[in-house]
């Protein structure tokens, strides 16, 4: 089985970002587009993603600033602070770490965010563009990262049977739409899917985005399938792992992404690419 590492895909995106910055006439980090990362509370997975995103932005020659709010901030206070960041002309793009605490109405924030700064595709306008196949919007970074991994490794998507395990608006549903746009035949699976194992085994490209540690083992993978693991979980030993039991699929899968070191590295690279595109749109 071939391991599909994210670092190589990320490096290709970095080259494109450098070319795009040059085309915009930006030659130093001081004048580069700025990402605002908004985090509420101290969730370890949010903080881990934030660290990775900050490191990637700086490595790509971009500016980044974190805006951190207490877990118990009120809905009104958070909206006021969010709107100030949203309207700040120095902020080119926004990454909102979700889910937000229950007292904050997430749907209201999704409607508030400026679609041109909405790098992770959470606004109704950007979601509608993804579902309409309109490339002028921003798709969620993780969903787009899956497509980038397949394309960078020259894995054909057109005409392929693709199964996506997970139906969230963060990955599952938008990814299904991106796959359809690439002319794949897509099945979305979830907890109510009858014969989940059989449906997954029928896939030529299997994407795990269920959010459950090592949920899919070798019994779910068809012979010579390509397996893309989007999950980021912590196992019983406190180690990072995906939704796929990586060791158990070695005999069946032709190729698979590891966790860590797979799709996650590409997701933050896509975020950087979106930031530079946002800068071009705002000009």
Secondary structure by P-SEA (a helix, b strand, c coil): cccccaaaaaaaaaaaaaaaaaaaccccccccbbbbbbbccccaaaaaaaaaaaaaaaaabbbbbbbbbcccccaaaaaaaaaaaaacccccbbbbcccccccccaaaaaaacccccccccccaaaaaaaaaccccccccaaaaaaaaaaaaacccccccbbbbccccccccaaaaaaaaaaccbbbbbcccccaaaaaaaaccbbbbcccccccccccccccbbbbbbcbbbbccccccccccccccccccccbbbcccccaaaaaaaaaaaaaaaaaaaac
